[in-house]
Amino acid sequence: MKKKGTLIVSSILLIFLSSMLCCSINPIKPSISEEEVNNTFEIKSTNFIEIRRNSDFSKYATPGGNGTLNNPWIIEDRIVDNSSINTGIYIANTTNYFIITNCTLKSVNQNGIRFSNVTNGNITDCNFKNIEYGIDLSNVSNGNIINNNFTKTNYAITTEWEGIESMYIANNYCNASMIDITKGKNVTLRGNTIFDFGTGIEIHSSNHMKVSKNTIFEDDTGISIYFSTYIEVANNSVQYCTTGIYLDGADRNTLIYNTANHNSERGIFLENSDNNTLAHNQVNYNTKVNYAGIDLESSHNNTLNNNEVMHNNGVSWASVYLGSGIILHTSIDNVLRYNTIVNSSGSGICLDNSSRTKIIHNTITSNLKFGIDLYVSHYNFIDHNIITENSLWGIGDENWGWPWPDLFPLSAFNIITWNTIHDNGMGCMQVNETLNIIAHNNCGGGPGVPGFQWNITILVFMMVLFFQIFIIRKRTPITFYNKTI
């Protein structure tokens, strides 16, 4: 009996010791409410990231990277939602390769992500919302910004005056946001979708950039380029904006194969911009209110080739140029060649105080006013165009018939030759045949066929002038209304 009692006591003691050991290994956790769990997660997710040197990446990056090209640092799956901080992710003074991916930044006070003096940084598949600057770049090079989503960030991507170089910015979706590049060099903007903001893409003081295959709509200006050179703007769709593509002080740029349709003012507008090429663009159904399909103002030595300019239907009778297909204001030495201009509510081509323009091999038909309208424009060369079925004259002088030549001067010293001008509502031409050289035009026997009486003195003078302008190509000042250009 004594042994049995001892055994029972030993068993109870063993069970007690076992239970104590289990409790020490698996302590009982207090219960946490779902709200407390959410609050804990939010506190963790609102931490900002600050990296000021290469050695800081290891604090925030997913383990395994080392900052090389083949094994970059990866910062992923972060959420920053905190209006009390200025910048969600700040990286400065680094050269390591890194990728920021699948992060969400919203309601931050100023910048979602900011790079300063950074090389080899990449941002992919991130979301930005309700931020002034989604991505802010300053002195940044050799990086990619791809497949990000921006919603109500005033500037989806912006650069500061230190500029960026060798950057690829592609396939980003910008809702109520814009891309703003200042001092960019060797930067590509490709395949971005941008809408519902003041400007879609804006480029300042940049060079050697490519802007291609972007879709921009419902902005004030689709693409704006200021004081920049060697920008190639190609295969973009810019529609339902106020102005489709705008150049100001921008020289030696190329605009090719763009679609600039359904804009309420101008399809393409050049102001104070020289030596640009516009080719194979579709500029249709613009000017719901006024202006023109393609508008050049104080812009010289530009070439417009093979553009389709159709159905630009603004108000046309209130002014000389409103609703024209192509209009040149106070512009010199431009070339218009092989363009098709159809069904404008003004004239097909209008020269307003413009000179030394070559208008060659264009097809101009079914416009509501003149095929070609000359308004105080001199020394132009109009040759081998097909001008048909326009409502007024095939080629007309806007000031024809006014009794006050000092107030309404006629266009003079133009060469108009070898054009086919048929079936226009009021006839072939209405220009002064004494002040201009008009010859070898095929008017189809219709009414108003001037120009077959040659004035020898004027002819000799014009041939010499032609040699000086188009062979020697020496620009001389031209004065309009006491303003010298």
Buried (B, 14 or more C-beta within 10 A) or exposed (E): EEEEEEEEEEEEEEEEEEEEEEEEEEEEEEEEEEEEEEEEEEEEBBBBBEBEEBEBBEEBBEEEBEBEEEEBBBBBEBBBBBEEBEBBBBBBBBBBBBBBBBBBBBBBEEBBBBBBBBBBBBBBBBBBBBBBBBBBBBBBBBBBBBBBBBBBBBBBBBBBEEBBBBBBBBBBBBBBBBBBBBBBBBBBBBBBBBBBBEBBBBBBBBBBBBBBBBBBBBBBBBBBBBBBBBBBBBBBBBBBBBBBBBBBBBBBBBBBBBBBBBBBBBBBBBBBBBBBBBBBBBBBBBBBEBBBBBBBBBBBBBBBBBBBBBBBBBBBEEBBBBBBBBBBBBBBBBBBBBBBBBBBBBBBBBBBBBBBBBBBBBBBBBBBBBBBBBBBBBBBBBBBBBBBBBBBBBBBBBBBEEEEEEEBBBBBBBBBBEBBBBBBEBBBBBBBBEBBBBBEBEBBEBEBBBBEEEBEEBEEEBEEBBEEBBEEEEEEEBEBEEEEB
